[in-house]
Amino acid sequence: MCYFDYALYRRVKKITFILKIAIPVIIIAYLLLYALTPQSFTPKKPKLITIARGDSLKDIVYKLYHKKLIGNPYLFYFIGFISGYSRYIQAGTYYVSIDKSPAAIYHEFVNGNIARAKVPIPPGLNIFDIASILSKYKITDKKLFLKKCFDKKFLLSIKIDAKSAEGFLYPDTYIFKINSKPENIIKIMAREFFIKTKNLKLTYKDLIIASLIIKEADEKNKKATSLISSVIKNRLKINMPLDIDSSSIYAMNLIMYKKYLQKGDKYKLFLHMKPEYLKIKSQYNTYFNYGLPPTPIASPDIEAISAAIAPPKTRYLYYMASKTGKTLFSDSLTGQIKNIDKYLKK
């Protein structure tokens, strides 16, 4: 005879009912706890991760796990899948840290909080210097940036009718996206240049002079800046060589750039003062050639540009910097020699 234990049946049914509710609740609670809890409570330095267009959620999770930015790739994938985050992730380069929760990481991707960097570009840098700084901050590739700076078709499209972008990249502090296209960076800096100079009657010749001024002058001394402009203009009037070192050094940068394109980082783009620059046969060598170099040699600021456009009337033909940094001017070689003897040969 078979006996039916009704009390046991009730208990089993009740336990089953509780489990049907409890198990999903526990799973959901666990997933929420995982999603909202930082994976590490120790602050970590963020790493860069690039999400390309067309990357699947699996590709993204692999990149994060490969860089040790997530601990459990399966749970991270599951959170992204069931939440629907995966459909709204935006392509770009992001800063990701393991001390953030999975939900916070997905939030960055969905909202397109692309990594940015504050990049100072001081006056007087040339395109080779700027390329190096941008590369250091991971803004864009150095070689691609320089190629775009010499791309005449591209330059014409942004209203730069010149051999290169030299002189048109305005010095300022910018906030750029990490891993930007080089043409976007050039456009931003050139747009700032045109905004700054829109009310000025600026010629290309003035821009070349401004670039020479910014390399020669102490940017803190505005009076010296304008007086150096007058020296350059006075020398040009009497067809006297400018004898400006920085222009001759720029010729070396151009030579090294060609080698850099062929050999890569085996060749350094940026040169210190060396006597070899005086011997280079180039249009930029202002010791051998009369007149201005063919292009600007650096990025001038608005003060240097204004000084180039409207220099004061003087008879100065020479200038020199003393040991204290003071710029001294004279209208004759005799006066220049006296200044050298007095301020440099002590």
Protein Blocks (a to p, Z undefined) as FASTA:
>chain_A
ZZddfklmmmmmmmmmmmmmmmmmmmmmmmmmmmmpcfbfcdcddddddddehiafklmm
mmmmmnopafblmlmmmmmmmnommmmcccddddddfkbcfklmmmmmmnopacdddddd
dehiafklmmmmmmmnomacfklmmmmmmmmklmmmnopacfblghjaccddddddehia
fklmmmmmmmmmmmmmmmpccdfklmmmmmmmmmmpcfklmmlmmmmmmmmmmmmmnopa
fkiaklmmmmmmmmmmmmmmmnommbcfbdcddfklmmpccfklmklpgcjdfbdfbdcd
fklmmmmmmccddfbfbdcddfkopacddfbfklmmmmmmmmmmZZ
